[in-house]
Amino acid sequence: MQVRQVVICIKPFNDKPMEKVKKMKYMNPYIAGVLLGLVLLAANFIAGRGLGLSGAVKSAVISAVQTVAPSHAENASFYKEYKAQHSESPLKNWLVFQMLGVIVGAFVSGVISRRITWKVEHSPKITSRKRLVFAVMGGILFGFGSQLGRGCTSGAALSGMAVMSLGGFITMMAIFGTGFAMAYFFRKLWI
């Protein structure tokens, strides 16, 4: 494991800066990549499917709409098609359990490594509020794009590439190519 020194500037919503220097241990990215590949291989072997979380979010949204507005869910074509293809509750989808495992695993990892804290990491040039607004907007756009592209980075790209799907390679190139292209415009949020 590599040890890096990281300077973290924390600006709460009242914009009073607090500086603190902290040594944090991060896993070697090459080892992490190999471990991710082994997890993907295990998922394919055990469940017969790859990784992916955008489907779990879709299942949660469908379940919420069916609970809050059942008449809308019965009349809208999107929900009718989903119900025709899935006889059980949307929350009984294996992707939902995978997402819960990722959340619980991340929490346990944070507790073990003593990294659980409430903070918003951002450039000293912007406020925490602005960072959170951009993060939420980016998450919504990426979620929308994952539904248009029929999968997220892990589902469409990583799992697709693992089975040598041309679509997986194209998806990965599109995701990272767009990220690099947009980084120029949004770099001031980090530098």
Residue pairs with C-beta under 8 A, 6 or more apart in sequence:
1 25
1 26
1 27
1 28
2 25
2 26
2 28
3 23
3 24
3 25
4 23
4 24
4 25
4 26
5 21
5 22
5 23
6 21
6 22
6 23
6 24
7 19
7 21
8 19
8 20
8 21
8 22
8 119
8 121
9 17
9 18
9 19
9 122
9 123
9 124
10 17
10 18
10 20
10 119
10 120
10 121
10 128
11 17
11 18
11 120
11 122
11 124
11 127
11 128
12 18
12 128
13 127
13 128
13 129
15 127
17 124
24 115
25 113
36 158
37 162
39 51
40 50
40 51
40 158
40 159
40 162
41 162
43 49
43 50
43 51
43 98
44 50
44 159
44 162
44 163
47 94
49 94
49 159
50 154
50 155
50 158
50 159
50 160
50 162
50 163
51 98
51 154
51 155
51 158
51 159
52 95
52 98
52 151
52 152
52 154
52 155
52 156
52 159
53 95
53 98
53 99
53 102
53 152
53 154
53 155
54 143
54 146
54 147
54 151
54 152
54 155
55 93
55 95
55 151
55 155
56 93
56 95
56 96
56 98
56 99
57 99
57 143
58 147
59 90
59 91
59 93
59 95
59 96
60 90
60 91
60 96
62 73
62 79
62 82
62 90
63 89
63 90
63 91
65 72
65 73
65 79
66 73
66 79
66 90
72 79
73 79
73 83
74 80
82 90
86 93
90 96
107 116
110 116
120 128
120 131
120 132
121 131
122 128
122 130
122 131
122 189
122 190
123 188
123 189
123 190
123 191
125 188
125 189
125 191
126 188
126 189
130 189
131 189
134 186
134 189
142 152
146 152
146 153
146 155
146 156
149 156
149 171
149 174
150 156
151 157
151 159
151 160
151 171
153 171
153 172
153 175
156 167
156 168
156 171
157 168
157 171
157 172
157 175
158 168
158 172
159 168
160 167
160 168
160 169
160 171
160 172
161 168
161 169
161 172
162 168
